[in-house]
Each structure stands twice: as C-alpha cells, then as structure tokens.
C-alpha cells in the first residue's frame, strides 16, 4: 500500500517520496491516496493562517494561502483548468474542443480564466475566519475525493489519456468504496467543525458536480484528465466561497 501512496504523491504533488517502479499492481489503489495529498495542502494552509494571523501581514497571508495549493500540486490541476477554459471559450464543435485540450500552447482565455480564478481566491481567502478554517482545509481532501470518483465513474471522452488509464488499471469497485468513505468522513467533519459552512459546502459542491456532469457530456462527450483538473479547481473554489459566506452570516 505504501507504493500506492507514493505513486499518488509522486503524480499529484511536489512532495518528495521514495521512488518505486510503476506497475499495475502497485497503482491499482493509488487513486485512493489522492485525497491524502489534500491533507498535506490543508495542513499547510492551516499553518500559514495560524502563523500570519498574529502579525500585521494580512496581505502576505492572503498571497501565501492563495498559492499554497499550486505550489504543493505543481499546478497540475490548474493546467487542466486553463486548458478547459481555452476549449470552452472556443465555442467550437466537440472534436475541436478535445483537440484544444491536448494542445500544449496556452491561449488568451486560459490566462484570463487563471487571473480571474486567482483574484477570486485571494478575495475570498481574505475574509476566511478561524471558525471556518477547518472546513476550508478539509475542502482540499473533498475536492480530490470527488475528482477521483468522477474519473472512475464518468464516461471517458477518449480512450487515451490519464483519466482512461486510471480506469483501466484501478480496481474500480474497491476504490470507489474507499473514496466514498473518505468523502463521507470529510463531509461529517466539515459539519462538525462548522455547521453553516459545512452545509453550504455540501450545497455548493453538489451544484458544481451537477454542472460539471452536464458540461462534460454536452461539450466533450465525457471526462478527461484535464476536465478532472478543472472540476477539482472549481470544487476548491466552491468550498472557499462556502467558508467565506458561512463565516460571515
């Protein structure tokens, strides 16, 4: 199991882990450990908030908390978000949109979407309070668990790519049981730490999930690795908004 843990961290974070040779047996349950990367992000966010909330360094705290997820993940999910923004903004047919997802070049709409996302993140982070901080930190686990469930259950837009590969070598039934359990525990803890923010998180993430399902079907015919990254990013923003609103009503 430690090999599966290391594979998940090696693929989806910049956190150093021991090197293991990739094989299907070791990777069979690696996706179950993807939410554990969210634990590392959440702990770092909590430490940054705690350290800088005592000083007159509010702007620095906002900047650091806004960029921690990108630093730890290496921007892999944001890359999917930006590629998807480019594809959706093209208003082209489905085949062309899928081609844009694979295009390594960064378009203007991707840059615009990234800028808007980071400004919104910084804005909502600035009003996060200690009462909702734990819910916010748990959101990084929840977004990764939900993204993993999407990858394993959605129809694939194409037979190649990371999303298709995960479905091929993962024990889907057992992995889904673990991921659903992780999701349930995460939601329960959110509601425990702050009922209002936790409830809003459930509402917002469900709404995003429904939107993403129909968005993928309509525009791409299914899910890809880039679309999974896009989903993760908007889920994280949804949790952040829920915490900002929940802590100020």
PAZAPA-4460 file (N, C-alpha, C; in steps of 0.05 Angstrom, whole numbers, plus 32768, in hexadecimal, padded with zeros to 4 digits):
% residues 249
    n_x    n_y    n_z   ca_x   ca_y   ca_z    c_x    c_y    c_z   seq   type   mol
   8010   7FE8   8000   8000   8000   8000   8011   8019   8000     1      X     A
   8029   8017   800C   803A   802F   800C   8043   8037   7FF0     2      X     A
   8046   8023   7FDF   804C   8029   7FC3   8036   8039   7FB6     3      X     A
   801D   8031   7FBB   8006   803F   7FB0   8005   805C   7FBB     4      X     A
   800B   805F   7FD5   800D   8079   7FE1   8022   808A   7FD4     5      X     A
   8039   807F   7FCF   8050   808E   7FC3   8049   8095   7FA6     6      X     A
   803C   8084   7F97   8034   8089   7F7C   8022   80A1   7F7B     7      X     A
   800E   80A2   7F8D   7FFA   80B8   7F8D   8009   80D3   7F93     8      X     A
   801B   80D3   7FA6   8029   80EB   7FAC   803D   80F3   7F97     9      X     A
   804A   80E0   7F8A   805D   80E6   7F75   804F   80F2   7F5C    10      X     A
   8036   80E8   7F57   8028   80F2   7F3F   801B   810D   7F44    11      X     A
   8010   8111   7F5C   7FFF   8128   7F60   8009   813C   7F75    12      X     A
   8023   813B   7F7B   802E   814F   7F8D   804C   8152   7F88    13      X     A
   8057   8167   7F94   8074   816C   7F92   8082   8162   7FAC    14      X     A
   8073   8154   7FBD   807E   814A   7FD6   8090   8132   7FD0    15      X     A
   80A9   8132   7FD8   80BB   811C   7FD2   80B2   8102   7FE0    16      X     A
   80B2   80ED   7FD0   80AB   80D2   7FDB   80C0   80BE   7FCF    17      X     A
   80C3   80A7   7FDC   80D5   8093   7FD1   80CD   808A   7FB5    18      X     A
   80E0   8084   7FA4   80DA   807C   7F89   80D3   805E   7F88    19      X     A
   80BD   8058   7F7B   80B6   803C   7F76   80B1   8038   7F59    20      X     A
   80B9   8021   7F4E   80B3   801B   7F32   8095   8017   7F2F    21      X     A
   808B   8025   7F1A   806E   8023   7F15   8066   8007   7F0B    22      X     A
   8051   7FFD   7F18   8046   7FE4   7F0E   8028   7FE4   7F14    23      X     A
   8018   7FD5   7F05   7FFB   7FD6   7F08   7FF2   7FCE   7F24    24      X     A
   8000   7FBB   7F30   7FF8   7FB1   7F4A   7FFB   7FC7   7F5F    25      X     A
   8011   7FD5   7F5E   8016   7FEB   7F71   8003   8002   7F6D    26      X     A
   7FFC   8007   7F53   7FEB   801E   7F4D   7FCD   8018   7F4F    27      X     A
   7FC6   8000   7F55   7FAA   7FF8   7F56   7F99   8008   7F69    28      X     A
   7FA6   8010   7F80   7F97   801F   7F94   7FA3   803B   7F98    29      X     A
   7FB5   8044   7F86   7FC2   805D   7F8A   7FAE   8075   7F8B    30      X     A
   7F99   8073   7F7B   7F86   8089   7F7A   7F78   808D   7F95    31      X     A
   7F77   8078   7FA6   7F6B   807A   7FC0   7F7B   808C   7FD3    32      X     A
   7F95   808F   7FCC   7FA6   80A0   7FDD   7FA8   80BD   7FD2    33      X     A
   7F9B   80C2   7FBC   7F9C   80DD   7FB1   7F91   80F1   7FC5    34      X     A
   7F7B   80EC   7FD3   7F71   80FF   7FE7   7F85   8105   7FFD    35      X     A
   7F99   80F3   8001   7FAD   80F7   8016   7FBF   810F   800F    36      X     A
   7FC2   8114   7FF5   7FD0   812C   7FEC   7FC2   8145   7FF7    37      X     A
   7FA7   8143   7FF7   7F97   8159   8002   7F9C   815E   801F    38      X     A
   7FA3   8148   802E   7FA9   814B   804A   7FC2   815C   804D    39      X     A
   7FD6   8157   803C   7FEF   8167   803D   7FE9   8184   8037    40      X     A
   7FD8   8189   8023   7FD1   81A5   801C   7FC2   81B2   8033    41      X     A
   7FAF   81A4   803E   7F9F   81AF   8054   7FB0   81B6   806D    42      X     A
   7FC2   81A4   8074   7FD3   81A9   808B   7FE5   81C2   8086    43      X     A
   7FEF   81C4   806E   8000   81DB   8068   7FF0   81F5   8069    44      X     A
   7FD7   81F4   805E   7FC6   820C   8060   7FC0   8214   807D    45      X     A
   7FBB   8200   808D   7FB5   8206   80AA   7FCD   8213   80B7    46      X     A
   7FE5   8208   80B2   7FFE   8213   80BE   8003   8230   80B5    47      X     A
   7FFF   8235   809B   8003   8250   8090   7FEF   8263   809D    48      X     A
   7FD6   825B   809F   7FC2   826D   80AB   7FC9   8272   80C8    49      X     A
   7FD1   825E   80D7   7FD7   8261   80F3   7FF0   8272   80F7    50      X     A
   8004   826E   80E7   801D   827D   80EB   801A   829B   80E4    51      X     A
   800B   82A1   80CF   800A   82BC   80C5   7FF2   82CC   80CF    52      X     A
   7FDF   82BF   80DC   7FC8   82CD   80E7   7FCE   82DE   80FF    53      X     A
   7FE5   82D8   810C   7FED   82E6   8124   7FFD   82FF   811E    54      X     A
   8005   8302   8105   8016   8319   80FD   8006   832C   80EA    55      X     A
   8011   8343   80E6   8005   8356   80D3   8010   834F   80B7    56      X     A
   8009   8337   80AF   8013   832E   8095   7FFB   8321   8086    57      X     A
   7FE4   832E   8087   7FCC   8322   807C   7FCF   831D   805E    58      X     A
   7FDC   8330   8050   7FDF   832D   8033   7FF1   8316   802C    59      X     A
   8006   8313   803B   8019   82FC   8037   800A   82E2   803D    60      X     A
   7FFA   82E1   8051   7FEB   82C9   8058   7FD8   82C1   8041    61      X     A
   7FCA   82D5   8036   7FB8   82D1   8020   7FC7   82C6   8007    62      X     A
   7FDE   82D1   8001   7FEE   82C9   7FEA   7FF7   82AC   7FEE    63      X     A
   8001   82A6   8006   800C   828B   800B   7FF5   8276   800A    64      X     A
   7FDF   827C   8017   7FC9   8269   8018   7FBD   8265   7FFC    65      X     A
   7FBE   8279   7FEB   7FB3   8276   7FD0   7FC5   8265   7FBE    66      X     A
   7FDE   8265   7FC4   7FF1   8256   7FB3   7FFB   823C   7FBE    67      X     A
   7FF6   8236   7FD7   7FFE   821C   7FE3   7FF5   8204   7FD3    68      X     A
   7FDB   8203   7FCA   7FD2   81EC   7FBA   7FE2   81E9   7FA0    69      X     A
   7FE9   81FF   7F94   7FF8   81FE   7F7B   8014   81F4   7F80    70      X     A
   8020   81FE   7F95   803C   81F7   7F9B   803E   81D9   7FA2    71      X     A
   802C   81CE   7FB2   802D   81B2   7FBA   8026   81A0   7FA3    72      X     A
   8012   81A7   7F93   8009   8196   7F7D   801B   8199   7F64    73      X     A
   802B   81AE   7F63   803A   81B4   7F4C   802A   81BF   7F35    74      X     A
   8011   81C7   7F3B   8000   81D3   7F27   7FF3   81C0   7F14    75      X     A
   7FF4   81A5   7F19   7FEA   8192   7F06   7FCC   8194   7F02    76      X     A
   7FBD   819B   7F17   7FA0   819D   7F14   7F99   81B8   7F08    77      X     A
   7FA8   81CD   7F0E   7FA4   81E7   7F02   7FA9   81E6   7EE4    78      X     A
   7FBC   81D5   7EDC   7FC1   81D1   7EBF   7FA8   81C7   7EB1    79      X     A
   7F9B   81B3   7EBE   7F82   81A9   7EB3   7F6C   81BE   7EB2    80      X     A
   7F6B   81CE   7EC7   7F57   81E4   7EC8   7F5B   81F7   7EB1    81      X     A
   7F74   81FF   7EAC   7F7A   8212   7E97   7F75   8207   7E7C    82      X     A
   7F7D   81ED   7E78   7F77   81E1   7E5E   7F59   81DF   7E58    83      X     A
   7F4A   81D9   7E6D   7F2D   81D7   7E6A   7F21   81F2   7E65    84      X     A
   7F2B   8207   7E72   7F21   8222   7E6D   7F25   8229   7E50    85      X     A
   7F3C   8222   7E45   7F42   8228   7E29   7F2E   8219   7E17    86      X     A
   7F2A   81FF   7E1D   7F18   81EF   7E0C   7EFB   81F9   7E0D    87      X     A
   7EF2   81FF   7E24   7ED6   8209   7E27   7ED2   8224   7E1A    88      X     A
   7EE7   8235   7E1B   7EE5   8250   7E10   7EE6   8250   7DF1    89      X     A
   7EEF   823A   7DE6   7EF1   8238   7DC9   7ED6   8237   7DBB    90      X     A
   7EC1   822C   7DC9   7EA6   8229   7DBE   7EA7   8218   7DA4    91      X     A
   7EBB   8206   7DA3   7EBE   81F5   7D8B   7EAE   81DC   7D8F    92      X     A
   7EB0   81CA   7D7C   7EA2   81B0   7D7F   7EB1   819E   7D92    93      X     A
   7EA5   8188   7D99   7EB0   8176   7DAE   7ECD   816D   7DA7    94      X     A
   7ED1   8165   7D8E   7EEB   815A   7D86   7F00   816F   7D88    95      X     A
   7EFA   8188   7D81   7F0D   819E   7D82   7F13   81A4   7D9F    96      X     A
   7EFF   81A4   7DB1   7F04   81A9   7DCD   7F17   8194   7DD9    97      X     A
   7F14   817B   7DD1   7F25   8166   7DDB   7F42   816A   7DD1    98      X     A
   7F44   8174   7DB9   7F5F   817A   7DAE   7F6C   8191   7DBD    99      X     A
   7F5C   81A5   7DC5   7F67   81BC   7DD4   7F71   81B2   7DF0   100      X     A
   7F63   819F   7DFC   7F6B   8194   7E16   7F87   8188   7E14   101      X     A
   7F8D   817C   7DFD   7FA7   816F   7DFA   7FBD   8182   7DF1   102      X     A
   7FB5   819A   7DE8   7FC8   81AE   7DDE   7FDA   81B8   7DF5   103      X     A
   7FF5   81B6   7DF2   8006   81BF   7E08   8008   81DD   7E0B   104      X     A
   7FFF   81EC   7DF7   8001   8209   7DF7   7FEB   8215   7E0A   105      X     A
   7FF1   822C   7E15   7FDF   8239   7E27   7FD1   8250   7E18   106      X     A
   7FB7   8250   7E17   7FA8   8264   7E09   7FA1   827C   7E1B   107      X     A
   7F97   8291   7E0F   7F90   82A9   7E1E   7F7B   82A4   7E33   108      X     A
   7F67   8293   7E2C   7F51   828E   7E3E   7F5A   827F   7E57   109      X     A
   7F6E   826E   7E53   7F7A   825F   7E6A   7F86   8272   7E7E   110      X     A
   7F95   8286   7E73   7FA2   829A   7E84   7F8E   82AB   7E93   111      X     A
   7F79   82B3   7E84   7F64   82C3   7E90   7F56   82B3   7EA7   112      X     A
   7F4F   8299   7EA1   7F42   8288   7EB5   7F53   8284   7ECE   113      X     A
   7F6D   8281   7EC9   7F80   827D   7EE0   7F80   8297   7EF1   114      X     A
   7F82   82AE   7EE4   7F82   82C7   7EF2   7F69   82CB   7F03   115      X     A
   7F52   82C6   7EF7   7F39   82C9   7F05   7F37   82B6   7F1D   116      X     A
   7F40   829D   7F18   7F3F   8289   7F2D   7F51   8291   7F45   117      X     A
   7F69   829B   7F40   7F7B   82A2   7F56   7F71   82BB   7F64   118      X     A
   7F65   82CE   7F56   7F5B   82E6   7F63   7F43   82DF   7F75   119      X     A
   7F32   82CD   7F6B   7F1B   82C4   7F7C   7F25   82B5   7F94   120      X     A
   7F39   82A4   7F90   7F45   8295   7FA6   7F50   82A8   7FBC   121      X     A
   7F60   82BB   7FB3   7F6C   82CE   7FC6   7F56   82DE   7FD5   122      X     A
   7F41   82E6   7FC6   7F2C   82F5   7FD2   7F1D   82E6   7FE7   123      X     A
   7F16   82CD   7FE1   7F07   82BD   7FF5   7F19   82B4   800C   124      X     A
   7F33   82AF   8006   7F45   82A7   801C   7F48   82BE   8030   125      X     A
   7F46   82D7   8026   7F4A   82EE   8038   7F34   82F0   804E   126      X     A
   7F1D   82E3   8049   7F08   82E4   805D   7F03   82CA   806C   127      X     A
   7F16   82B6   8068   7F14   829D   8077   7F1A   82A2   8094   128      X     A
   7F09   8297   80A6   7F0D   829A   80C2   7F15   827F   80CF   129      X     A
   7F1F   8281   80E7   7F28   8269   80F5   7F11   8255   80F8   130      X     A
   7EF8   825F   80FB   7EE1   824D   80FF   7EDC   823A   80E7   131      X     A
   7EE4   8243   80D0   7EDF   8232   80B8   7EF9   8228   80AB   132      X     A
   7F10   822C   80B9   7F29   8225   80AD   7F2C   8207   80A9   133      X     A
   7F22   81F7   80BC   7F24   81DA   80BA   7F13   81CF   80A2   134      X     A
   7EFC   81DB   809E   7EEC   81D3   8087   7EFB   81DA   806D   135      X     A
   7F07   81F1   806C   7F17   81F9   8055   7F2D   81E5   8050   136      X     A
   7F3C   81DD   8065   7F52   81CB   8062   7F49   81AF   8059   137      X     A
   7F32   81A6   8064   7F27   818C   805C   7F1E   818C   803F   138      X     A
   7F18   81A4   8034   7F0F   81A6   8019   7F23   819B   8005   139      X     A
   7F3D   819C   800B   7F52   8191   7FF9   7F51   8173   7FF8   140      X     A
   7F48   8167   800D   7F44   814A   800D   7F2B   8143   7FFD   141      X     A
   7F15   8151   8003   7EFC   814C   7FF6   7EFE   814F   7FD7   142      X     A
   7F0B   8164   7FCE   7F0C   8169   7FB1   7F1B   8152   7FA3   143      X     A
   7F2F   8148   7FB0   7F3F   8132   7FA4   7F2F   8117   7FA5   144      X     A
   7F20   8113   7FBA   7F10   80FB   7FBB   7EFA   80FB   7FA6   145      X     A
   7EED   8112   7FA3   7ED7   8115   7F8F   7EE2   8113   7F73   146      X     A
   7EFA   811F   7F6E   7F06   811E   7F54   7F0D   8101   7F4C   147      X     A
   7F17   80F2   7F60   7F1E   80D6   7F5B   7F05   80C6   7F55   148      X     A
   7EEF   80CB   7F63   7ED6   80BD   7F5D   7ECC   80C3   7F41   149      X     A
   7ECF   80DC   7F39   7EC7   80E3   7F1E   7ED7   80D4   7F09   150      X     A
   7EF1   80D2   7F0D   7F03   80C5   7EFA   7EFB   80A8   7EF7   151      X     A
   7EF4   809B   7F0D   7EEE   807E   7F0C   7ED2   8078   7F02   152      X     A
   7EBF   808B   7F04   7EA3   8085   7EFE   7E99   8091   7EE4   153      X     A
   7EA6   80A7   7EDB   7E9D   80B5   7EC3   7EA5   80A6   7EAA   154      X     A
   7E95   80A9   7E95   7E9D   80A0   7E7A   7EB5   80B0   7E72   155      X     A
   7EC8   80A4   7E65   7EE0   80B1   7E5C   7EDC   80BE   7E41   156      X     A
   7EE7   80D6   7E3E   7EE4   80E4   7E24   7EF6   80D8   7E0F   157      X     A
   7F0B   80CA   7E17   7F1C   80BC   7E05   7F29   80A4   7E13   158      X     A
   7F33   8091   7E04   7F3E   8079   7E0F   7F5B   807B   7E18   159      X     A
   7F67   8092   7E13   7F82   8096   7E1C   7F83   80AD   7E30   160      X     A
   7F99   80B1   7E3D   7F9C   80C6   7E51   7F9B   80BB   7E6D   161      X     A
   7FA1   80CC   7E80   7FA3   80C4   7E9C   7F89   80BA   7EA8   162      X     A
   7F73   80C7   7EA2   7F59   80BE   7EAD   7F52   80A2   7EA4   163      X     A
   7F57   809C   7E8A   7F51   8081   7E80   7F64   806C   7E8C   164      X     A
   7F7D   8074   7E90   7F91   8061   7E9C   7F8A   805A   7EB9   165      X     A
   7F81   806E   7EC8   7F79   8068   7EE4   7F63   8054   7EE5   166      X     A
   7F4F   8056   7ED4   7F39   8044   7ED3   7F41   8028   7ECB   167      X     A
   7F56   8026   7EBA   7F5F   800C   7EB0   7F6D   7FFC   7EC6   168      X     A
   7F7F   8008   7ED5   7F8F   7FF8   7EE8   7F85   7FFA   7F05   169      X     A
   7F70   8009   7F0A   7F66   800C   7F25   7F51   7FF7   7F2B   170      X     A
   7F51   7FEC   7F43   7F3B   7FDA   7F4B   7F24   7FED   7F53   171      X     A
   7F13   7FF3   7F3F   7EFF   8008   7F41   7EEC   8004   7F58   172      X     A
   7EE1   7FEC   7F5B   7ECD   7FE7   7F70   7ED9   7FED   7F8C   173      X     A
   7EF0   7FE2   7F92   7EFC   7FE6   7FAC   7F05   8002   7FB0   174      X     A
   7F10   800E   7F9B   7F19   802A   7F9D   7F02   803D   7FA2   175      X     A
   7EEB   8038   7F96   7ED4   8049   7F9A   7ECA   8047   7FB7   176      X     A
   7ECB   802F   7FC2   7EC2   802C   7FDE   7ED4   803D   7FF0   177      X     A
   7EEE   803C   7FEB   7F01   804C   7FFC   7EFC   806A   7FF8   178      X     A
   7EF9   8072   7FDF   7EF6   808F   7FD9   7EDC   809A   7FE3   179      X     A
   7EC7   808A   7FE2   7EAD   8093   7FED   7EAE   8095   800B   180      X     A
   7EBC   8082   8017   7EC0   8084   8034   7ED0   809D   803C   181      X     A
   7EE5   80A2   802D   7EF6   80BA   8032   7EE5   80D4   802F   182      X     A
   7ED4   80D4   801B   7EC2   80EB   8016   7EAF   80EE   802E   183      X     A
   7EA3   80D8   8036   7E8F   80D9   804C   7E9C   80E3   8066   184      X     A
   7EB4   80D9   806C   7EC2   80E2   8084   7EC9   80FF   8083   185      X     A
   7ED2   8108   806C   7ED9   8124   8068   7EC1   8136   806C   186      X     A
   7EAA   812F   8060   7E92   813F   8063   7E89   8140   8081   187      X     A
   7E8A   8129   808E   7E82   8127   80AA   7E94   813A   80BB   188      X     A
   7EAE   813A   80B6   7EC0   814B   80C5   7EBA   8169   80BF   189      X     A
   7EB4   816F   80A6   7EAD   818B   809F   7E94   8194   80AF   190      X     A
   7E80   8184   80B0   7E68   818A   80BF   7E6D   818C   80DD   191      X     A
   7E80   817C   80E6   7E87   817D   8103   7E95   8197   810A   192      X     A
   7EA8   819F   80FA   7EB8   81B7   8100   7EA8   81D1   80FC   193      X     A
   7E97   81D2   80E8   7E86   81E9   80E4   7E6E   81E1   80D4   194      X     A
   7E57   81E0   80E1   7E3F   81D6   80D4   7E37   81E7   80BB   195      X     A
   7E38   8202   80BE   7E30   8213   80A8   7E42   8210   8090   196      X     A
   7E5C   8213   8095   7E6F   8210   807E   7E6F   81F4   8073   197      X     A
   7E6C   81E0   8084   7E6A   81C5   807B   7E52   81C0   8069   198      X     A
   7E3B   81CA   8072   7E22   81C7   8062   7E25   81D5   8047   199      X     A
   7E2F   81EE   8048   7E33   81FD   802E   7E46   81EE   801C   200      X     A
   7E5B   81E2   8027   7E6E   81D3   8017   7E60   81BC   8009   201      X     A
   7E4F   81AE   8017   7E40   8198   800B   7E2F   81A2   7FF4   202      X     A
   7E21   81B8   7FF9   7E0F   81C3   7FE4   7E1F   81CC   7FCC   203      X     A
   7E35   81DB   7FD1   7E44   81E6   7FBB   7E53   81D0   7FAB   204      X     A
   7E5E   81BC   7FB9   7E6C   81A7   7FAB   7E59   8195   7F9B   205      X     A
   7E42   8190   7FA5   7E2E   8181   7F96   7E26   8190   7F7D   206      X     A
   7E22   81AA   7F80   7E1A   81BA   7F69   7E30   81BA   7F54   207      X     A
   7E49   81BC   7F5C   7E60   81BB   7F4A   7E62   81A0   7F3C   208      X     A
   7E5D   818B   7F4B   7E5E   8170   7F40   7E49   816C   7F2B   209      X     A
   7E31   8175   7F30   7E1C   8173   7F1B   7E22   8183   7F03   210      X     A
   7E2C   819C   7F07   7E34   81AD   7EF1   7E4A   819F   7EE0   211      X     A
   7E5E   8194   7EEE   7E75   8188   7EE0   7E6C   816F   7ED0   212      X     A
   7E5A   8160   7EDB   7E51   8148   7ECD   7E45   814F   7EB2   213      X     A
   7E32   8162   7EB3   7E25   816A   7E9A   7E38   817A   7E87   214      X     A
   7E4A   8189   7E93   7E5D   8198   7E83   7E6F   8185   7E74   215      X     A
   7E79   8170   7E81   7E8A   815C   7E74   7E7C   814D   7E5E   216      X     A
   7E63   8145   7E64   7E53   8136   7E50   7E4E   8147   7E38   217      X     A
   7E46   815F   7E3C   7E3E   8171   7E26   7E55   8179   7E15   218      X     A
   7E6B   8181   7E21   7E81   818D   7E13   7E98   817A   7E0B   219      X     A
   7E9B   8164   7E1A   7EB1   8152   7E14   7EA9   8135   7E11   220      X     A
   7E91   812E   7E18   7E88   8112   7E15   7E91   8100   7E2C   221      X     A
   7E9E   810B   7E40   7EA8   80FB   7E56   7EBE   810A   7E64   222      X     A
   7ECD   80FC   7E74   7EE2   8109   7E85   7EFE   8102   7E7B   223      X     A
   7F10   8114   7E80   7F2D   8110   7E7A   7F3C   8118   7E93   224      X     A
   7F57   8115   7E92   7F67   811E   7EA9   7F66   813C   7EAD   225      X     A
   7F65   814B   7E97   7F63   8168   7E99   7F49   8170   7EA6   226      X     A
   7F33   8163   7E9E   7F19   8169   7EA9   7F17   8162   7EC7   227      X     A
   7F25   814D   7ECE   7F26   8146   7EEB   7F35   815C   7EFB   228      X     A
   7F4A   8167   7EEF   7F58   817D   7EFC   7F47   8196   7EFE   229      X     A
   7F38   819B   7EE9   7F25   81B2   7EE8   7F10   81AE   7EFE   230      X     A
   7F06   8196   7F01   7EF2   8190   7F15   7EFD   8194   7F31   231      X     A
   7F16   818B   7F36   7F22   818E   7F50   7F26   81AB   7F57   232      X     A
   7F2E   81BB   7F44   7F33   81D8   7F49   7F19   81E6   7F50   233      X     A
   7F03   81E1   7F42   7EEB   81EF   7F48   7EDD   81E5   7F61   234      X     A
   7EE3   81CB   7F68   7ED9   81C1   7F82   7EE8   81CF   7F99   235      X     A
   7F02   81D3   7F96   7F11   81E1   7FAB   7F07   81FE   7FAE   236      X     A
   7F01   820B   7F98   7EF7   8226   7F99   7EDB   8226   7FA6   237      X     A
   7ECB   8212   7FA0   7EB0   8210   7FAC   7EB2   820D   7FCA   238      X     A
   7EC4   81FD   7FD4   7EC8   81F9   7FF1   7ED1   8213   7FFD   239      X     A
   7EE4   8221   7FF0   7EEE   823A   7FFA   7ED7   824F   7FFD   240      X     A
   7EC7   8251   7FE9   7EB0   8263   7FE9   7E9D   825C   8000   241      X     A
   7E98   8242   8003   7E86   8239   8018   7E91   8241   8034   242      X     A
   7EAB   823E   8037   7EB7   8245   8051   7EB7   8264   8055   243      X     A
   7EBC   8273   8040   7EBC   8290   8042   7EA0   829A   8049   244      X     A
   7E8B   828F   803C   7E70   8297   8041   7E67   828D   805C   245      X     A
   7E6C   8273   8062   7E64   8267   807B   7E70   8274   8094   246      X     A
   7E87   827F   8091   7E94   828C   80A8   7E8C   82A9   80AC   247      X     A
   7E7C   82B3   809A   7E74   82CF   809C   7E56   82D4   809B   248      X     A
   7E47   82BF   80A2   7E2A   82C3   80A3   7E20   82BB   80BF   249      X     A
***
